[in-house]
């Protein structure tokens, strides 16, 4: 399996205020803080596209996939990148998180996948963030998993429809559903990289091996260029021993593949879902917004 090394160079792991109590002793106690390094500012682009396609994937639900997709996309836009977000989850959480009423829309990603005459350009919508576009999803997409079974080259369906718009963007982020079904395989077949959001909790660790095995199979049989871009620790709380131990185990197992940026647990993220905005615009000076800006720097540096 191609797994990125420390390609991001120096990076900042946590975006929180430091005080006297967060010195050398705290770094020894907090494995995430101990990995902190300065991050270089991304260089401005000289040309647009073709987009790097990244799948945000974990078969376990509630680990921060959708939150990370929205906020990473918004942070990339702040650094001058044009981004397309694709909601590949029938629950439509990505669409809801950006304030798009996908349940009332006649055309979504389902139509682009299943109708030859419908393209992603036909179903994409603009968001309130200039430079950030969305391909919405709703419950109609749940039928695609069954209908795609009888299609020729069914695993490449998403890749084919992405090709029409790829040159218009710098990054395309795919928010996968919490399963390893055909829709997720489509995302992995289309992607160049996979970001695995991983909650710092024991049961989240158990599913990573299965996910990595699935990525291996897709790489071997469908997409030789696929690699794990990084594992993103989410919902991190340095105050709990369990959280710190789980994070240490992840770093021990995956090394430099674990992003140095860590997303800490905060009440701000549920607020942004209600507001239908990324945290970078809802609470731009918060530690959560700073963390996703750091993550964007790491992703750009890959």
C-alpha positions as CSV (number, residue, x, y, z in Angstrom):
1,X,0.0,0.0,0.0
2,X,1.3,3.4,-0.9
3,X,1.2,5.5,2.3
4,X,2.5,9.0,2.3
5,X,5.6,9.7,4.3
6,X,6.3,13.0,6.1
7,X,5.7,14.7,2.8
8,X,3.9,17.6,4.4
9,X,7.2,18.8,6.0
10,X,7.0,20.8,9.2
11,X,3.5,21.1,10.5
12,X,1.5,22.3,13.5
13,X,-0.4,19.6,15.3
14,X,-2.7,21.7,17.5
15,X,-4.1,25.1,17.2
16,X,-4.7,26.1,20.8
17,X,-3.4,28.8,23.0
18,X,-0.3,27.9,24.9
19,X,0.2,28.9,28.5
20,X,2.7,28.2,31.2
21,X,1.0,24.9,32.0
22,X,1.4,23.8,28.4
23,X,5.2,23.7,28.4
24,X,7.6,20.8,28.2
25,X,5.8,18.8,30.9
26,X,2.5,19.1,29.1
27,X,4.1,18.0,25.8
28,X,5.3,14.8,27.5
29,X,1.8,14.1,28.7
30,X,0.1,15.0,25.5
31,X,1.5,13.0,22.5
32,X,-0.4,15.2,20.0
33,X,1.2,18.4,21.3
34,X,4.6,16.7,21.4
35,X,4.4,16.4,17.6
36,X,3.9,20.1,17.0
37,X,6.0,21.9,14.4
38,X,5.7,25.2,12.5
39,X,3.9,25.1,9.2
40,X,5.0,26.9,6.1
41,X,2.4,29.0,4.3
42,X,1.2,27.5,1.0
43,X,2.5,29.0,-2.2
44,X,0.0,30.7,-4.5
45,X,-1.2,28.8,-7.5
46,X,0.2,29.6,-11.0
47,X,-2.5,27.6,-12.8
48,X,-5.9,26.0,-12.2
49,X,-6.5,22.2,-12.1
50,X,-6.6,19.4,-12.9
51,X,-8.0,18.6,-9.4
52,X,-6.5,16.3,-6.9
53,X,-9.3,13.9,-5.8
54,X,-9.4,12.9,-2.2
55,X,-11.9,10.6,-0.6
56,X,-12.8,11.2,3.1
57,X,-13.5,7.6,4.2
58,X,-14.2,5.5,7.3
59,X,-16.8,2.8,7.5
60,X,-17.5,3.8,11.1
61,X,-20.0,6.6,11.5
62,X,-19.7,9.7,13.7
63,X,-16.0,10.1,13.4
64,X,-16.0,13.6,11.7
65,X,-15.9,12.7,8.0
66,X,-18.5,15.3,7.0
67,X,-17.3,18.0,9.3
68,X,-13.7,17.5,8.0
69,X,-14.9,17.5,4.4
70,X,-16.7,20.8,4.8
71,X,-14.0,22.6,6.9
72,X,-11.0,21.3,4.9
73,X,-12.7,22.4,1.7
74,X,-13.4,25.9,3.1
75,X,-9.8,26.1,4.4
76,X,-8.4,25.2,1.1
77,X,-10.5,28.0,-0.5
78,X,-8.9,30.4,1.9
79,X,-5.5,29.5,0.4
80,X,-6.7,30.3,-3.1
81,X,-7.8,26.8,-4.2
82,X,-11.0,26.2,-6.0
83,X,-12.8,23.2,-4.4
84,X,-15.7,20.9,-5.3
85,X,-17.3,18.8,-2.5
86,X,-19.2,15.7,-3.5
87,X,-21.8,14.3,-1.1
88,X,-21.8,10.5,-1.6
89,X,-23.9,9.7,1.4
90,X,-27.6,9.2,1.0
91,X,-28.1,10.8,4.4
92,X,-27.0,14.1,2.8
93,X,-25.2,15.4,5.8
94,X,-22.7,17.3,3.8
95,X,-25.4,19.1,2.0
96,X,-27.2,20.0,5.2
97,X,-23.9,21.1,6.8
98,X,-23.6,23.7,4.0
99,X,-27.2,24.9,4.2
100,X,-28.3,23.3,1.0
101,X,-31.9,21.8,1.0
102,X,-31.0,18.7,-0.9
103,X,-34.1,16.8,0.2
104,X,-36.2,19.2,-1.9
105,X,-33.9,19.1,-5.0
106,X,-35.0,17.3,-8.2
107,X,-31.4,16.6,-9.3
108,X,-28.5,15.4,-7.2
109,X,-25.4,13.3,-7.5
110,X,-27.8,10.3,-8.0
111,X,-28.9,11.8,-11.4
112,X,-25.3,12.4,-12.4
113,X,-24.4,8.8,-11.6
114,X,-27.4,7.1,-13.2
115,X,-28.4,9.3,-16.1
116,X,-26.1,9.4,-19.1
117,X,-27.3,12.9,-20.1
118,X,-26.8,14.4,-16.7
119,X,-23.4,15.7,-15.7
120,X,-21.9,16.9,-12.4
121,X,-22.0,20.4,-13.9
122,X,-25.8,20.0,-14.2
123,X,-26.3,19.1,-10.6
124,X,-23.6,21.1,-8.7
125,X,-24.6,24.2,-6.8
126,X,-22.6,27.1,-5.4
127,X,-22.3,27.6,-1.7
128,X,-22.1,30.8,0.3
129,X,-18.3,30.4,0.2
130,X,-16.9,31.8,-3.1
131,X,-14.8,29.1,-4.8
132,X,-16.5,26.3,-2.9
133,X,-19.0,24.3,-4.9
134,X,-21.2,21.3,-3.9
135,X,-22.7,18.3,-5.6
136,X,-25.6,17.5,-3.2
137,X,-27.1,14.2,-2.2
138,X,-30.4,13.0,-0.7
139,X,-32.1,9.7,0.0
140,X,-32.4,9.0,-3.7
141,X,-28.8,8.0,-3.7
142,X,-29.6,4.9,-1.7
143,X,-31.1,3.3,-4.8
144,X,-27.9,3.8,-6.7
145,X,-26.1,1.0,-4.8
146,X,-28.6,-1.5,-6.1
147,X,-28.9,-0.1,-9.6
148,X,-25.1,0.1,-10.2
149,X,-24.7,-3.6,-9.6
150,X,-25.9,-4.4,-13.2
151,X,-23.9,-1.6,-14.8
152,X,-20.8,-2.3,-16.9
153,X,-17.6,-1.1,-15.1
154,X,-19.8,-0.1,-12.2
155,X,-16.8,0.8,-10.0
156,X,-15.7,3.5,-12.4
157,X,-19.0,5.3,-12.7
158,X,-18.1,8.2,-10.4
159,X,-14.7,8.6,-12.0
160,X,-16.3,9.0,-15.4
161,X,-18.6,11.8,-14.3
162,X,-15.9,13.6,-12.4
163,X,-13.7,13.8,-15.5
164,X,-16.1,16.3,-17.0
165,X,-15.4,18.9,-14.4
166,X,-11.9,18.0,-13.1
167,X,-10.0,20.7,-14.9
168,X,-12.2,23.4,-13.3
169,X,-11.0,22.7,-9.7
170,X,-7.8,22.3,-7.7
171,X,-9.3,19.8,-5.2
172,X,-12.3,17.5,-5.3
173,X,-13.3,16.1,-1.9
174,X,-15.7,13.1,-1.7
175,X,-17.6,12.6,1.5
176,X,-18.2,8.8,1.7
177,X,-21.0,7.1,3.5
178,X,-20.2,5.1,6.6
179,X,-19.9,1.7,4.9
180,X,-17.7,-0.1,2.5
181,X,-20.3,-0.7,-0.2
182,X,-20.3,0.1,-3.9
183,X,-20.6,3.8,-3.5
184,X,-17.5,3.9,-1.3
185,X,-15.6,1.7,-3.8
186,X,-16.6,4.2,-6.5
187,X,-15.1,7.0,-4.4
188,X,-11.9,5.0,-3.8
189,X,-11.6,4.1,-7.5
190,X,-11.9,7.8,-8.5
191,X,-9.6,9.1,-5.8
192,X,-5.8,9.6,-5.8
193,X,-5.7,9.9,-2.0
194,X,-7.7,8.8,1.0
195,X,-8.0,10.8,4.2
196,X,-9.2,8.6,7.1
197,X,-10.8,10.6,9.9
198,X,-10.3,8.6,13.1
199,X,-12.0,9.3,16.4
200,X,-9.6,8.9,19.3
201,X,-11.6,6.0,20.8
202,X,-10.8,2.3,21.0
203,X,-13.7,1.0,18.8
204,X,-12.6,3.4,16.0
205,X,-9.2,1.7,16.0
206,X,-10.8,-1.7,15.3
207,X,-12.2,-0.8,12.0
208,X,-9.1,0.8,10.5
209,X,-7.6,-2.6,9.6
210,X,-10.7,-3.5,7.6
211,X,-10.7,-0.1,5.8
212,X,-7.0,-0.4,5.0
213,X,-7.6,-3.9,3.6
214,X,-10.4,-2.5,1.3
215,X,-8.1,0.3,0.1
216,X,-5.4,-2.3,-0.7
217,X,-7.9,-4.3,-2.8
218,X,-9.1,-1.3,-4.7
219,X,-5.5,-0.3,-5.3
220,X,-4.6,-3.8,-6.6
221,X,-7.6,-4.3,-8.8
222,X,-9.1,-0.9,-9.8
223,X,-6.9,2.1,-9.0
224,X,-3.1,1.5,-8.9
225,X,-2.5,5.2,-8.1
226,X,-4.5,5.2,-4.8
227,X,-2.7,6.0,-1.6
228,X,-3.5,6.8,2.0
229,X,-2.9,10.6,2.2
230,X,-3.2,10.6,5.9
231,X,-5.0,9.6,9.1
232,X,-6.7,12.5,10.8
233,X,-7.3,12.3,14.5
234,X,-10.6,13.8,15.4
235,X,-12.6,14.5,18.6
236,X,-9.3,14.6,20.5
237,X,-9.4,15.5,24.2
238,X,-6.0,15.6,25.8
239,X,-7.6,15.6,29.3
240,X,-8.5,11.9,29.0
241,X,-5.9,9.1,29.4
242,X,-7.9,7.0,26.9
243,X,-7.7,9.6,24.2
244,X,-4.0,10.1,24.6
245,X,-3.4,6.3,24.6
246,X,-5.4,5.7,21.5
247,X,-3.6,8.5,19.7
248,X,-0.3,7.1,20.7
249,X,-1.3,3.7,19.4
250,X,-2.3,5.2,16.0
251,X,1.0,7.0,15.7
252,X,2.9,3.9,16.7
253,X,1.0,1.8,14.0
254,X,1.0,4.4,11.2
255,X,3.9,6.7,11.9
256,X,4.2,9.7,9.6
257,X,0.9,8.8,7.8
258,X,-0.9,10.4,10.8
259,X,-1.4,14.0,10.1
260,X,0.3,16.3,12.6
261,X,-2.8,18.4,12.8
262,X,-5.3,17.1,15.4
263,X,-8.9,18.1,15.5
264,X,-9.9,18.7,19.1
265,X,-13.4,18.1,20.5
266,X,-15.3,21.4,20.8
267,X,-18.9,22.6,21.0
268,X,-18.3,24.8,18.0
269,X,-18.7,22.1,15.4
270,X,-22.3,21.2,16.3
271,X,-23.1,25.0,16.1
272,X,-21.7,25.2,12.6
273,X,-24.0,22.4,11.4
274,X,-27.0,24.2,12.7
275,X,-25.8,27.4,11.0
276,X,-25.0,25.6,7.7
277,X,-21.5,27.1,7.5
278,X,-17.9,26.0,7.8
279,X,-16.2,26.8,11.1
280,X,-13.8,29.0,9.2
281,X,-16.6,31.5,8.6
282,X,-18.8,30.8,11.6
283,X,-16.1,31.0,14.2
284,X,-13.0,32.1,12.2
285,X,-10.8,32.8,15.2
286,X,-11.6,29.6,17.0
287,X,-9.1,26.8,17.6
288,X,-11.2,24.5,15.4
289,X,-10.9,26.9,12.4
290,X,-7.1,27.2,13.0
291,X,-6.8,23.4,13.1
292,X,-8.5,23.0,9.7
293,X,-6.3,25.7,8.2
294,X,-3.3,23.8,9.4
295,X,-4.8,20.6,7.9
296,X,-5.2,22.4,4.6
297,X,-1.5,23.4,4.7
298,X,-0.6,19.8,5.2
299,X,-2.9,18.6,2.4
300,X,-1.5,21.2,0.0
301,X,2.1,20.2,0.8
302,X,1.4,16.5,0.0
